[in-house]
Amino acid sequence: MSDWKNAYRSFYYETADPPADIGLIANNTALLVIDIQNTYLEVASDPLEGERWAPFRERMNKAVIPNTTDLIAHCRERGVEVIFARIACLKPDGRDRSLSQKKPGFNYLLLPKDREDSQLVPELTPAADDIVVIKTTDSALTGTNLRLILHNMGISDVIVAGIFTDQCVSSTVRSLADESFGVVVVEDCCAAATEELHLNELKSINMIYCHVVQSEDIHDFLA
């Protein structure tokens, strides 16, 4: 088990007492996997841009995707509901996207829902009864009916994995916390564009909106 009680502490919680032990009841817990889609693993046509993103792709291929695959298998084995969220627009021209996905730059995302680049990576293909929500917002909670789904299924705690730590993961975590869900973020199943962005965001959300843990910890929480 990792030292999750003392890790990723920001200024606000440097001197705080360690949090209480976490116990998750499988029937009341969901695993939410956010935006691990084909488009983010593509190599840019510009060599310099491709090189700039190489560390991110390496983390995804060597850590995040394998760890998330194992986490999904463990959660299914324990009876935890597995839910996926992915960014995709319902209209081919993207008229239904939120403003944040229409602005120029990295966050400009035109991903029609049936196009190959908008699909989840093959390693994380959902099972027949897994729930998949489509969003045109950063937060998977505010941009879909996920809030209603979780409440209808009696879910009180959500395990979060996915990308990007400082964008859609963080937005979703904050939304879940505001709705009084218990949230744990699995650090080795998440990534941001850089390690610095990843770690900074984990410190920002840890112990306020969630608890940041490792995938090995989930086994103990569900024991």
Backbone hydrogen bonds in HBPLUS format (Angstrom, degrees):
<---DONOR---> <-ACCEPTOR-->    atom                        ^
c    i                          cat <-CA-CA->   ^        H-A-AA   ^      H-
h    n   atom  resd res      DA  || num        DHA   H-A  angle D-A-AA Bond
n    s   type  num  typ     dist DA aas  dist angle  dist       angle   num
A0006-ASN N   A0003-ASP O   3.15 MM   3  5.89 156.5  2.21 119.4 125.3     1
A0013-TYR N   A0010-SER O   3.08 MM   3  5.58 138.7  2.26 111.0 121.0     2
A0014-GLU N   A0011-PHE O   3.47 MM   3  5.30 175.2  2.47 104.0 105.4     3
A0016-ALA N   A0013-TYR O   3.33 MM   3  4.97 160.9  2.37  97.2 102.8     4
A0024-LEU N   A0221-PHE O   2.95 MM 197  5.51 174.0  1.96 133.4 135.4     5
A0028-ASN N   A0025-ILE O   2.90 MM   3  5.45 147.4  2.01 118.4 128.5     6
A0029-THR N   A0026-ALA O   3.16 MM   3  5.11 167.8  2.18 111.3 111.8     7
A0156-SER N   A0028-ASN O   2.81 MM 128  5.52 161.9  1.85 142.9 144.5     8
A0157-ASP N   A0028-ASN O   3.17 MM 129  6.45 161.0  2.21 159.6 161.5     9
A0030-ALA N   A0157-ASP O   3.02 MM 127  6.54 151.6  2.11 151.5 159.7    10
A0159-ILE N   A0030-ALA O   2.78 MM 129  6.15 165.2  1.80 160.7 165.7    11
A0031-LEU N   A0081-GLU O   2.72 MM  50  6.11 162.9  1.75 168.2 174.3    12
A0083-ILE N   A0031-LEU O   2.77 MM  52  5.96 165.9  1.79 176.2 178.5    13
A0032-LEU N   A0159-ILE O   2.73 MM 127  6.01 170.5  1.74 176.7 179.0    14
A0161-ALA N   A0032-LEU O   2.96 MM 129  6.29 157.9  2.01 162.0 161.7    15
A0033-VAL N   A0083-ILE O   2.88 MM  50  6.32 162.0  1.91 158.9 163.4    16
A0085-ALA N   A0033-VAL O   2.89 MM  52  6.21 155.5  1.95 162.6 161.4    17
A0034-ILE N   A0161-ALA O   2.90 MM 127  6.19 159.3  1.94 136.7 142.6    18
A0163-ILE N   A0034-ILE O   2.98 MM 129  6.00 157.6  2.03 156.2 156.3    19
A0035-ASP N   A0085-ALA O   2.80 MM  50  5.86 164.1  1.83 147.9 153.5    20
A0037-GLN N   A0035-ASP O   2.95 MM   2  5.40 122.6  2.29 108.9  92.3    21
A0121-VAL N   A0036-ILE O   3.09 MM  85  6.32 158.7  2.14 145.6 143.8    22
A0040-TYR N   A0037-GLN O   3.20 MM   3  5.98 144.5  2.33 119.7 126.8    23
A0038-ASN N   A0119-GLN O   2.91 MM  81  5.97 158.2  1.95 171.5 176.2    24
A0041-LEU N   A0038-ASN O   3.00 MM   3  5.49 157.9  2.05 117.3 124.3    25
A0039-THR N   A0117-ASP O   2.95 MM  78  4.63 138.4  2.12 148.3 136.8    26
A0049-GLU N   A0046-ASP O   3.07 MM   3  5.29 115.7  2.50 103.6 118.8    27
A0050-GLY N   A0046-ASP O   2.85 MM   4  6.09 158.2  1.90 158.7 166.2    28
A0051-GLU N   A0047-PRO O   2.92 MM   4  6.10 152.8  2.00 145.2 151.7    29
A0052-ARG N   A0048-LEU O   2.95 MM   4  6.15 150.0  2.05 140.8 149.4    30
A0053-TRP N   A0049-GLU O   3.17 MM   4  6.40 145.3  2.29 144.9 152.1    31
A0054-ALA N   A0051-GLU O   3.11 MM   3  4.97 157.3  2.17 100.0 107.1    32
A0057-ARG N   A0053-TRP O   3.11 MM   4  6.46 164.8  2.14 159.4 163.3    33
A0058-GLU N   A0054-ALA O   2.92 MM   4  6.13 156.5  1.97 154.2 161.2    34
A0059-ARG N   A0055-PRO O   3.00 MM   4  6.23 159.4  2.04 146.1 150.9    35
A0060-MET N   A0056-PHE O   2.93 MM   4  6.21 160.0  1.97 153.5 159.6    36
A0061-ASN N   A0057-ARG O   2.89 MM   4  6.07 168.2  1.91 153.1 155.7    37
A0062-LYS N   A0058-GLU O   2.86 MM   4  5.81 157.1  1.91 150.4 156.8    38
A0063-ALA N   A0059-ARG O   2.88 MM   4  5.30 145.5  2.00 136.0 143.3    39
A0064-VAL N   A0059-ARG O   2.95 MM   5  6.25 156.2  2.01 146.7 152.9    40
A0065-ILE N   A0060-MET O   2.85 MM   5  5.61 169.8  1.86 151.7 154.4    41
A0067-ASN N   A0063-ALA O   2.84 MM   4  5.73 160.9  1.88 155.0 161.6    42
A0068-THR N   A0064-VAL O   2.86 MM   4  5.87 154.7  1.93 145.8 153.2    43
A0069-THR N   A0065-ILE O   2.92 MM   4  6.05 155.3  1.98 149.9 156.6    44
A0070-ASP N   A0066-PRO O   3.06 MM   4  6.35 159.0  2.11 148.4 153.1    45
A0071-LEU N   A0067-ASN O   2.87 MM   4  6.10 152.9  1.94 143.5 152.0    46
A0072-ILE N   A0068-THR O   2.85 MM   4  6.01 161.6  1.88 152.2 156.1    47
A0073-ALA N   A0069-THR O   3.12 MM   4  6.35 161.6  2.16 145.4 150.2    48
A0074-HIS N   A0070-ASP O   2.96 MM   4  6.22 158.9  2.00 150.2 155.7    49
A0075-CYS N   A0071-LEU O   2.88 MM   4  6.10 163.8  1.91 153.1 157.7    50
A0076-ARG N   A0072-ILE O   2.89 MM   4  6.10 162.0  1.92 154.5 159.4    51
A0077-GLU N   A0073-ALA O   3.00 MM   4  6.15 157.1  2.05 144.0 150.5    52
A0078-ARG N   A0074-HIS O   3.02 MM   4  6.28 143.0  2.16 144.9 154.6    53
A0080-VAL N   A0075-CYS O   2.79 MM   5  4.89 159.7  1.83 153.2 148.5    54
A0079-GLY N   A0076-ARG O   3.13 MM   3  5.10 154.6  2.20 100.5 108.4    55
A0084-PHE N   A0131-ILE O   2.83 MM  47  6.25 163.3  1.86 156.6 162.1    56
A0133-VAL N   A0084-PHE O   2.82 MM  49  6.29 161.3  1.86 156.9 159.7    57
A0086-ARG N   A0133-VAL O   3.03 MM  47  6.53 151.1  2.12 160.3 169.5    58
A0135-LYS N   A0086-ARG O   2.97 MM  49  6.17 161.3  2.01 153.4 156.7    59
A0088-ALA N   A0135-LYS O   3.15 MM  47  6.05 156.7  2.21 146.8 152.9    60
A0089-CYS N   A0111-LEU O   2.85 MM  22  5.80 154.4  1.91 128.0 136.4    61
A0113-LYS N   A0089-CYS O   2.99 MM  24  5.51 144.8  2.12 168.8 157.9    62
A0094-GLY N   A0091-LYS O   2.92 MM   3  5.13 158.6  1.97 111.8 118.9    63
A0097-ARG N   A0094-GLY O   3.11 MM   3  5.55 169.7  2.12 118.9 121.2    64
A0098-SER N   A0136-THR O   3.12 MM  38  5.70 151.5  2.20 143.0 146.7    65
A0101-GLN N   A0098-SER O   3.00 MM   3  5.57 147.7  2.10 114.9 123.8    66
A0102-LYS N   A0099-LEU O   2.98 MM   3  5.09 163.3  2.00 110.2 115.1    67
A0109-LEU N   A0101-GLN O   3.14 MM   8  5.27 157.0  2.20 127.3 132.0    68
A0108-TYR N   A0105-GLY O   3.01 MM   3  5.57 164.1  2.03 119.5 124.2    69
A0115-ARG N   A0112-PRO O   3.07 MM   3  5.57 163.7  2.10 120.3 125.6    70
A0118-SER N   A0115-ARG O   3.11 MM   3  5.65 149.8  2.21 113.2 121.9    71
A0119-GLN N   A0116-GLU O   3.14 MM   3  5.44 162.1  2.18 111.2 116.8    72
A0124-LEU N   A0121-VAL O   2.91 MM   3  5.62 154.4  1.97 124.3 131.9    73
A0125-THR N   A0122-PRO O   3.25 MM   3  5.27 148.9  2.35 119.2 113.7    74
A0130-ASP N   A0127-ALA O   3.11 MM   3  5.26 165.9  2.13 110.6 114.9    75
A0143-GLY N   A0139-SER O   3.33 MM   4  6.15 148.9  2.43 138.2 145.6    76
A0149-ILE N   A0145-ASN O   3.02 MM   4  6.34 159.4  2.07 152.2 158.8    77
A0150-LEU N   A0146-LEU O   2.87 MM   4  6.07 169.3  1.88 162.1 162.7    78
A0151-HIS N   A0147-ARG O   3.09 MM   4  6.30 166.3  2.11 149.9 153.8    79
A0152-ASN N   A0148-LEU O   2.84 MM   4  5.97 161.5  1.87 151.7 157.5    80
A0153-MET N   A0149-ILE O   3.07 MM   4  6.27 142.2  2.22 145.7 155.0    81
A0155-ILE N   A0150-LEU O   2.93 MM   5  5.10 164.8  1.95 157.4 153.1    82
A0154-GLY N   A0151-HIS O   3.09 MM   3  5.11 160.3  2.13 104.8 110.7    83
A0182-GLY N   A0156-SER O   2.93 MM  26  6.28 168.6  1.94 156.0 156.3    84
A0158-VAL N   A0182-GLY O   2.75 MM  24  6.18 158.4  1.80 163.9 169.3    85
A0184-VAL N   A0158-VAL O   3.07 MM  26  6.50 157.6  2.12 152.6 156.6    86
A0160-VAL N   A0184-VAL O   2.83 MM  24  6.16 162.5  1.86 162.3 166.6    87
A0186-VAL N   A0160-VAL O   3.01 MM  26  6.18 171.2  2.02 173.0 171.2    88
A0162-GLY N   A0189-CYS O   2.92 MM  27  6.14 157.1  1.97 138.6 146.1    89
A0167-GLN N   A0164-PHE O   2.95 MM   3  5.21 161.6  1.99 114.4 120.4    90
A0169-VAL N   A0164-PHE O   3.11 MM   5  5.75 159.6  2.16 141.1 143.8    91
A0165-THR N   A0191-ALA O   2.88 MM  26  5.45 153.7  1.95 116.6 125.3    92
A0170-SER N   A0165-THR O   3.15 MM   5  5.81 126.2  2.45 124.8 137.6    93
A0171-SER N   A0167-GLN O   2.88 MM   4  6.01 167.4  1.89 157.7 162.0    94
A0172-THR N   A0168-CYS O   3.01 MM   4  5.97 158.6  2.06 140.2 146.0    95
A0173-VAL N   A0169-VAL O   2.89 MM   4  6.09 163.6  1.92 155.2 160.2    96
A0174-ARG N   A0170-SER O   2.95 MM   4  6.13 166.6  1.97 155.4 158.4    97
A0175-SER N   A0171-SER O   3.07 MM   4  6.23 155.4  2.13 142.1 149.0    98
A0176-LEU N   A0172-THR O   2.86 MM   4  6.10 161.5  1.89 154.5 159.5    99
A0177-ALA N   A0173-VAL O   2.92 MM   4  6.14 162.0  1.95 152.3 157.1   100
A0178-ASP N   A0174-ARG O   2.98 MM   4  6.17 155.7  2.04 145.0 151.6   101
A0179-GLU N   A0175-SER O   3.12 MM   4  6.37 132.3  2.36 139.0 151.2   102
A0179-GLU N   A0176-LEU O   3.06 MM   3  5.10 132.9  2.29  96.0 109.2   103
A0181-PHE N   A0176-LEU O   3.06 MM   5  5.43 170.3  2.07 149.2 146.6   104
A0180-SER N   A0177-ALA O   2.92 MM   3  4.95 159.0  1.97 109.3 112.5   105
A0211-HIS N   A0183-VAL O   3.07 MM  28  6.56 139.4  2.25 137.6 148.9   106
A0185-VAL N   A0211-HIS O   2.93 MM  26  6.17 154.2  2.00 142.7 151.1   107
A0213-VAL N   A0185-VAL O   2.84 MM  28  6.07 168.0  1.85 164.4 167.7   108
A0189-CYS N   A0186-VAL O   2.98 MM   3  5.42 158.3  2.02 118.4 123.0   109
A0187-GLU N   A0213-VAL O   2.75 MM  26  5.89 155.7  1.80 170.5 169.4   110
A0190-CYS N   A0187-GLU O   3.16 MM   3  5.35 152.6  2.24 117.2 115.5   111
A0198-HIS N   A0194-THR O   3.07 MM   4  6.27 161.9  2.10 149.0 154.5   112
A0199-LEU N   A0195-GLU O   2.93 MM   4  6.10 171.5  1.94 155.4 156.5   113
A0200-ASN N   A0196-GLU O   2.93 MM   4  6.01 165.2  1.96 153.3 158.0   114
A0201-GLU N   A0197-LEU O   3.07 MM   4  6.14 159.4  2.12 146.1 151.0   115
A0202-LEU N   A0198-HIS O   3.11 MM   4  6.35 156.5  2.17 147.2 153.9   116
A0203-LYS N   A0199-LEU O   3.07 MM   4  6.33 156.4  2.13 149.3 154.7   117
A0204-SER N   A0200-ASN O   3.10 MM   4  6.36 143.2  2.24 137.8 148.1   118
A0204-SER N   A0201-GLU O   3.03 MM   3  4.89 117.4  2.44  90.7 106.9   119
A0205-ILE N   A0201-GLU O   3.03 MM   4  6.32 151.4  2.12 154.5 160.2   120
A0206-ASN N   A0202-LEU O   2.92 MM   4  5.75 144.5  2.05 146.5 155.6   121
A0208-ILE N   A0205-ILE O   3.35 MM   3  5.65 158.2  2.40 118.9 124.1   122
A0209-TYR N   A0205-ILE O   2.97 MM   4  5.29 158.3  2.01 145.9 153.0   123
A0207-MET N   A0210-CYS O   2.62 MM   3  5.43 143.2  1.75 156.4 163.9   124
A0217-ASP N   A0214-GLN O   2.93 MM   3  5.40 137.7  2.11 109.4 121.0   125
A0218-ILE N   A0215-SER O   3.18 MM   3  5.50 135.0  2.39 104.5 115.2   126
A0220-ASP N   A0217-ASP O   2.94 MM   3  5.31 122.4  2.28 105.7 119.8   127
A0221-PHE N   A0217-ASP O   2.95 MM   4  6.29 157.3  2.00 154.3 161.8   128
A0222-LEU N   A0218-ILE O   3.01 MM   4  6.12 150.1  2.10 150.0 155.8   129
A0223-ALA N   A0220-ASP O   3.19 MM   3  5.03 157.0  2.24  99.0 105.9   130
